[in-house]
Amino acid sequence: MKRLAKVTIVLMVFCLFLSSSAAFALEFLYEEDGKMFYMGETGKIIGSAKMGLIVPNPPDYKWWYGCSPTSAGMLMGYYDIGGDYPNLVAGGVAELTTYPGPGPYIANAAIASSGHIADFWVAYGNFGDDPAPGGPHGQDCLADFMGTSQDNCSNSDGSTNFWWYLDGSPMRPQDIIDEGIDPNTSGMYGIKEYVEWCGYTYDDLYNQLINPYAAGGFTYAQFQAEIDSCRPQLLHIEGHTMFATGYDAAPWPQTVYVHDTWNPAPHTMQWGGIYPAVGPPAPTDHFMMTILVFAKNPTVVQLASFYAVGRDGHVRVEWTTATELNNVGFNIHRSRSEDGARTRLNEELIAARGDELKGATYSFRDSDVAGGGPYYYWCEDVDLDGKTNMSHAVKVERLGSPRAFRLAQSVPDPLNPVRAIEYDLAEDCHVRLEVFNALGQRVATLVDEYQTAGSKVAQWNVGSEVSSGAYFCKLQAGDFVEANKVVVLK
């Protein structure tokens, strides 16, 4: 359990520490204006008030290709540093600060990766000419999932869109779907996807206008409760997102501590007030919060790979773990759409075979499929206490035998040291699958054998011997030759 940094003052008598333990028999009397009043053993009334509660070790990151992903990056970095959610920032423990910059920092790669910058960034405020619309590098950072800087999400370079209800009620990810909103245009929905992509779940996630901006909105007292629970959150002023890390318990003004992405923290502002012009924008009003509550005691299973391949009349689901901590087994879930209802396929739990030092490889055959795809699959791990964690979805487009040779595009995943490379064989033939670096030097031979027709998967371990960068995967199957670019991110 994390400890809160705090200073305690005492009214009417001086006291160094107040405790609720049996050694200090204080009788609580009442609370007034943020102050707590007790009856001491001597008969005198003792008062206390908490000043300046701030969550422990909140990261402070400099703006990195968007204020919203940068602030969300501080939120992910906070939980990554805490140790309970170590996969939220890939490559090690997240930094406490990225000032003065420019790095390199692993936190920045989690905020906006080099692939994101190359595909979507031209200049701040630019719109309409993304270098690579759609992002061939694959989603691998917060800015990708949150739609930041992406023309197809109607965001200019550096901007991220958020939705909310005008009546002050919370808007959650399912509301985005229910209201017919494209989830790619929702920064909050992107946070959901990023958290799940990292292998974690959440108990709650929502955008909400604040009170007094909207009647029934998120209150200052609710924000205090979040900080008291060691949960910093995202604070939105008009046109900018910041990382809210604490509060001043004095009854007035209602002061919030923030990291603003422009200058080293801490900074303060009044709840619902105007934030001073310390960065590029003019002073603007605080109007909304984004609240994220992670699921407690997550299962710690690190997936090295997870994929599904359609065969004649069935789908083979296979996954490999790097490590498994307190894991008892897995469930496989399926749906006909990514946001549709999921069905658990296995009747009994698939028993775990890995531990905290090593992983294992598992497979599941789904024979209850008919017709063409798509089908979506998820892998759920279950810990000793019955808590579960759902993986990202993998998609199977078709089930029948391939009619043509094909080498599929591999999507980079900095969290997984094993890359799954899929290919189709239209007929039996000798197959050679190789990986080359940008200089044309062969770095790996994945397949060199005679294989029968069908959909295949080869695995390439991009461990410590393989550096980040661009590589090329070449498939030679009989007279068929095809090569695809493969990007390795670490």
SULJOWO-V854382 format. One record per run of one state. SS is the DSSP state (H for helix, E for strand, C for the rest). FROM is the first residue (numbers start at 1). TO is the last residue. Records with the same first field share a line. If there is no record, write none. Layout:
SS = FROM-TO, FROM-TO
This chain:
C = 1-4, 12-26, 33-34, 40-44, 55-59, 61-66, 83-96, 98-105, 112-113, 121-141, 147-150, 154-170, 179-182, 186-186, 198-201, 211-217, 219-219, 229-232, 238-239, 249-254, 260-266, 271-273, 276-283, 295-299, 311-314, 326-326, 336-342, 345-349, 352-360, 367-374, 384-387, 391-393, 397-405, 408-417, 426-428, 438-441, 452-453, 462-468, 478-479, 489-490
E = 5-11, 27-32, 35-39, 45-54, 60-60, 97-97, 171-172, 202-210, 218-218, 233-237, 240-248, 255-259, 267-270, 274-275, 284-294, 300-310, 315-325, 327-335, 343-344, 350-351, 361-366, 375-383, 388-390, 394-396, 406-407, 418-425, 429-437, 442-451, 454-461, 469-477, 480-488
H = 67-82, 106-111, 114-120, 142-146, 151-153, 173-178, 183-185, 187-197, 220-228
